[in-house]
Amino acid sequence: MKIWIKALLLAIILMAVINVLIYATTGLQQGFVIESNSMNPNMQSGDLILVQSSQRVDIKTYEDGKLLDYKSFNDYGDVIAYKPFGRERLSPIIHRAMYYVEEGKPMWIDGPSAPHAGYITKGDNVKTNPSYDQQGSISYNQPVKKEWIIGVAKVRYPYLGYLSSGIGGTILIWAVVYIIILGYLIRRRKHTS
């Protein structure tokens, strides 16, 4: 078998095995690229964030975090990735779960009643996100339903999102893996000849 074909097959197998192992052991299922500064200073534009399925973890809100002294990304509570209004075609939002509100209860002090139960969320950047998502256009008057949540942010890779986003990033990652395997195979062939 030609060496470049062998390298390509090994790259495909290696990437598949890595993805299966990561998901099986941690539940980390997706990566998201931070596209704005709404989570500064804890997440930066261009960061790659890996999220764990919300079905594999209990979400701790900011309020819970304060009581339990639990922090994630340098502040209390979990950062969640969710589909705004539950719509698939909208870009996911990655913001902190501040507290959970029941249907019919005020969403904040002197605020409107929640049309359904869900999380009140907010970006960490106090300059760009002075109020809750539900007070602005991100998720106006709609608490984040549990079924809208994609997962809980667990790992941050600074600036890696710039490299991995879009088709160009995917091709770049595959090319690097392929070149490493091809180099290894060529080197191994030279030493065994």
FENRAKA-V355077 format. One record per run of one state. SS is the DSSP state (H for helix, E for strand, L for the rest). FROM is the first residue (numbers start at 1). TO is the last residue. If there is no record, write none. Layout:
ss;from;to
SS;FROM;TO
SS;FROM;TO
//
This chain:
ss;from;to
L;1;2
H;3;26
L;27;27
E;28;33
L;34;47
E;48;53
L;54;61
H;62;68
L;69;70
E;71;72
L;73;74
E;75;76
L;77;78
E;79;82
L;83;83
H;84;86
L;87;92
E;93;101
L;102;105
E;106;106
L;107;112
E;113;113
L;114;117
E;118;122
L;123;132
H;133;135
L;136;143
E;144;144
L;145;145
H;146;148
E;149;157
L;158;159
H;160;164
L;165;165
H;166;192
L;193;193
//
